[in-house]
Amino acid sequence: MYKNLINGEWLEGARVSRNVNPSDTRDLIGEFAQADAEQAREAVAAARAAFPAWSQSTPQQRFDILDAAGTEILSRRAELGDLLAREEGKTLPEAIGEVGRAGNIFKFFAGEALRVGGESIPSVRPGVGVEVTREALGVIGLITPWNFPIAIPAWKLAPALAFGNTVVMKPADLVPASAWHLADILQRAGLPKGVFNLVMGRGSEVGAVLLDDTRVDAISFTGSVSTGKKVAAACMNRADGRMAKFQLEMGGKNPFVVLDDADLEIAVSSALNSGFFSTGQRCTASSRLIVTEGIHDRFVAALAMKMNALKVDDARKAGTDIGPVVDNSQLAQDLEYIAIGKAEGARLVAGGEPIELSSAGAPGFYLKPALFSEASAEMRISREEIFGPVVSVIRVKDYDEALAMANDTPFGLASGIATTSLKHATHFKRHAQAGMVMVNLPTAGVDYHVPFGGRKGSSYGPREQGKYAAEFYTTVKTAYTQA
Ligand code: NAD
C-alpha cells in the first residue's frame, strides 16, 4: 500500500486505487491511497504553514536537497525506469530515458537555486536606486497527466522548490507509482515537512480542491484541453475574488512536413519516431504528416514498410519497439478514431488492429500503429488530438501549401520539417506557428535545459523548463531606495 505524503507523514486515504500494468493486466503494481477533499485541504494547509520558512531557506539548502534527489534518481534509473514502463507502458529504454531526464532536471534546478539574481537599474530620479528581484510565489498546486509519469512531475516540482515555493501535487490516477517514488526520494533527501505534499486521487475531487482553495497561489497544469479550460475557469473565479496564477500545457496535433528535397531516410525515421514511439502518447507526437507530391508515394511506402517491422509487445521485453496503449478507454478512443478515419474516406495503409495478447500470452492493450494516407486537412483524424499511434498523411503540392497546412490547426505545440533546403528550413523556423520547431528531427524528444511549451490552443502562460521556468515560479519585485 502506497500512501499520501501530507505534512511529512505517510497517510492512508479515503479509498484505494489499483495500479495495473497495461502490458499484462493480471499484474497489479500496487494499491495506492486515494485522498479525499478533506485530506487535500490538509495538504494545502501544510504547504501554507511550511512556506514562510522554506521561502527564506538559503540557496545552498535548496541546492543540496534537489541535487541529492537528482543523484538518487539517476543512480536508480534502471529500477525506476522498469517501474515506469510497467505502469505506463512505454518501452524500457524510453522509460529509463525519461527517468534520466527527471534526474537531470533536478540537477539543473539545483543549480538554478544558486543562480537567482536580480538587477540594479539607475532611477530616472536623482538619488534614487531601483532593484528588481524575484521572490517565491507561495503554495503551488501541480496537476499532472499520465503520459510522462516522472518527467512532468519533475519539471514542475524541481523549479517550484528551487525558487522557494511549497507544493501540493496531484499526479494522474493511472500512474501514481512514479510520483510516489519522487515524494519518497525528496522526503529522504531532507525536505522539511509540509514543503512537498503528495495527494493521489481523483481530478474532480482532489484536483478541484487545489483549484478552489484560496490558500493555493498558483496552479501548473499539464493535461487535456478540456480539463485545462476547467482549470483556467476555476483559477479566475475563486470565492475570495483573488485569481490564482496559472499555467496550462495541453494537447497537440503536431505537423511534420516532408519536402521533395528531404533525405528520405531522415524523413521516415523522424516520422516513425515522433508518430509512433511511446505508443504515440506524447503531446509532441507528429500525427499529421504533410508531404509534397514528388516524394509522397516513396515516403508512404517506406514508412509503411518500417511500421510493419515494428514489434508491438510487452513494454519491458527486450526488443519491443511499441508498448501497449495506457488503458482500455484510451485504446477504445484510438480504435474509434481509426473507424472515423475509414468512414471519412482516408486510406488505412498500415496497422490499426488491436492485439489482445503479448508474445508471452499476457492480456494487454496492444494496438498495431496505424497510418492513413489520402487524408484531407478537414477530416477529424487530421484535426483532433487522438493521443495514440494513429497518424494521417496529407498530400500537398509544394512548400507554401505545406506551411499553410501545417499552421492550419487550433494547436501550436511542435512543428517539424524534413528538408535539405536551407531556404525552406530557415523560412519554416520563422513562420511555423508553434512553440517548438524541429528541422530534420522528430517533433518529439526535447532537451531538458531549454524552454518547453506551445502556442494557440496548446498552451497558456509562461514556458516551462530551463531558466524560463522562473517566469512562472517566481514573482518580480521592484524596490526603490532614496539614498
Ligand atoms: P487529463 O486532462 O484527463 O488529466 C490531467 C490531470 O488533470 C490528471 O491528473 C487528472 O486527474 C486531472 N483532472 C481531471 N479533471 C480535473 C478537474 N476537474 N479538476 C482538476 N484536475 C482534474 O489529461 P490526461 O489524459 O492525463 O493526459 C493526456 C493529455 O495531456 C493530452 O491531451 C496531452 O496532449 C496532454 N499533455 C500535454 C503536454 C504538454 O506539455 N503540452 C504534455 C503531456 C501531455
Residues whose N, C-alpha, C, O or C-beta is under 5 A from the ligand:
A	BS01	NAD	I143 T144 P145 W146 N147 K170 P171 A172 D173 G201 R202 G203 S204 G207 A208 T222 G223 S224 V225 T227 K230 E249 M250 G251 G252 C283 S458
